Amino acid sequence: MDMELVETVGEQFGDLGIYESNVIDTADMSPAETVSAIKNRMKKKAYFLL
C-alpha cells in the first residue's frame, strides 16, 4: 500500500468545510447499511450536482 498516497487523500478529505454536512459516516455500517443510507439520500434528492 502506498502510504504517501493514503496520507495525501486523508489530508484532502480531512476538512471538507461547507460540504461536511454531506458526509455519510459509514465507519460502523455494514455494506448493506451503507447502500441503504445512500439510497435514502438519493430518494430525498440530496447530494446531486447540478
N, C-alpha and C positions, 0 to 999 in steps of 0.2 A: 504494500500500500504506500502510495506517495504521501507522506505525512505533510510535506510542504503544501501540497495541493489541498489537503484536508484542512489545514490551518488557514489557508487563504480563503477557502469557501466559508469556513466558520466565521472569519472576520467580516466577510461580505454580508452574511446573514445575521450577524450579531446585533446590529442596530438597524431595524427596519423603519424607524421613525414613524411617520404618519401611516405606514402600511402595517404596523404591528397588530392592529386590531383585526387584520385579515388572516392572521396566522391560526392554524388549527394545530394545537399541541397534540401530537399523536404518540408521544413517548410512552404512555400507558395504555394505548389502544392496540387491539389486535388488527390484522389486516382487514378483516370484515368490518370492524367498527370504524376504521379509517375510511373505507369506501362508503359506508353509511353516512358518516359525517359530511363527506364531500358531496354526496348525492343530495343530502338535505339542504346544503348551502346552494347547490345548483337549482333545486326546486324553488328556492326563495329568490333566485336570480341574483344571488350575491356573487361578488368577485369576478364579474365579467368585464373584460376590457373592451372599450368602445373605440 
